[in-house]
Structure formats: C-alpha cells, structure tokens
Amino acid sequence: MSVVEQYARAHIVTDEDIREEPDAVPVVLRYDPEGDPRSVRVDLPGPHDQPHEWTFSRALLEQGLRAPAESGDVRVWPLGRVQAVVELHSSHGVSVVQFESKALLRFLRRTYMAAEPVAR
C-alpha cells in the first residue's frame, strides 16, 4: 500500500480575507493507508509558508460530493454540478475551500485503489 498525494487548485475564502474573486491556490490532498486508512488530509497554504493541515474522514468527503455532509468542524457539500465546497472551522476562524468536484473524485478513486478494504 502506498501513500496517495495529489495536488489540486482551489479557491480559498476565509473570514479574515474576503475577496470578491479569490485566486486559485495549490492545495495538497493526501491519503496514507498505513497511517489512518479512514482519513484524508488536506494541506492549505497559510501565512509565512506555514500550511494549515486538516485531517477528516474519507467517507465525509465522499458523502459531501453527493449531498451536504458534516462531521465535527468540517462540512462538505456539492456546489452545482462541477464544484464542491469544504468548510473548515477552527478557533482562528472559518476557511471555505472551493474545489472542482472531478479533482476530489479522482483523488478518492486513487485512495480506494491504494488501500485494501478495511474490515468493519
């Protein structure tokens, strides 16, 4: 089993920096089947080249591509037919990240190919 890492472009809007047309930024999607086979990690760019790392359920990401889904501080929902939104809450504020759905679907497909089925 190998680690899956995929780079994607996303639009990020935070409650600290609201712009009318946010620029696309590089985001790293990561899955480690040996570390935690039920979770994915999203690394968002942060100030001073310090990325913000978020780890949440792979199932939440998958569910959120079809219908609004929520777990703890993370919410995911489809936005139209080709985009999806991931909303991340922390003590520092809220980050809203808009992805192309196909990038997230491609990442999820790769995670399932990389891991053996987890016994339930």
Buried (B, 14 or more C-beta within 10 A) or exposed (E): EEEBBBEBEBBBBBEEEEEEEBEEEEBBBBBBBEEEBEBBBBBBBEEEEEEBEBBBBBBBBBBBBEEEBEEEEBBBBBEEEEBBBBBBEEEEEBBBBBBBBEBBBEBBEBBBEBBEEEEE
